[in-house]
Structure formats: structure tokens, C-alpha cells
Amino acid sequence: MAIRYNTKQQKAVLSCLEKGRGASVTACELMERLRGEGFPVGLTTVYRQLEKLEMQGLIHRITTDEGSFYQYCDHPEQGDCFLLKCERCGRLEHLDCSHLKSLYDHLAEEHRFIINPRKTLFYGLCEICSQKEDAE
């Protein structure tokens, strides 16, 4: 993990993401939220701070077909968290689950492929959407 340098801008970006815990936002949406809170900041600055926060493990960058989204990480010290994306509503959920370790170990041992859990994104249906699908 990189050395943490807490600038005023970095604290503002992290705080804004933390307030929206569980939600994922684009850099533009984040910039607008910061401006709405009275913190005038440019898009380049937002991207720079997001990159630093991602390197520190404090946030996730999720790259999808729709672009990049950013989300606060509740437990950066653990490192082995992953993300779930609902294919119906688009919700991104940040999880920590040790049960995937056996899959990661299998892929490393049998297939010589090392998984980066912080960039692992699983697609499927969230609980709400799967209940709606069952009801249909």
C-alpha cells in the first residue's frame, strides 16, 4: 500500500465517496457533488485524487462497458474484497468474502493465473432484482 498523503482535496473526495457508501459514481458526478457542497474542484483534480485514493486501497475503480465508476472501500486493510454488478438495475455492491480464496488458490495452482480481488467484478442479479424476476 502506498504512503498516504492527506491533502484538503483528497480528504474532500474521500469524504464525498464515504457519504455515499455503497453507491458508485463517475468522476463527473463526484465533481458535481463536491461543487454542490461548496468545494469548487476541477475534473482533472478529481481524477488525480481518485487515482491516489485507489492506489492507497481506499476506493475501488470499477471499469464497465458504461465507463469507470468509483466507490468507497469499507475495509482497505483487508484487500481481498470484490464487486458484484446487477445486470438488471446496474447496482454495484462491494463485498468481502473469504469463500473465494479457494477459487483464487485453484486458479493460481492449476492454471497459473493470479486473481486481483480488488479488480474482480462478478455479474448477476441483486437480491431485489432476483426477487422481481421470481415474481414475474
PyMOL commands that set and color helices and strands:
alter all, ss='L'
color gray80, all
select helices_A, chain A and resi 8-19+27-36+43-55+98-111+117-119+127-135
alter helices_A, ss='H'
color red, helices_A
select strands_A, chain A and resi 59-64+67-72+81-86+92-96+121-124
alter strands_A, ss='S'
color yellow, strands_A
deselect
rebuild
show_as cartoon
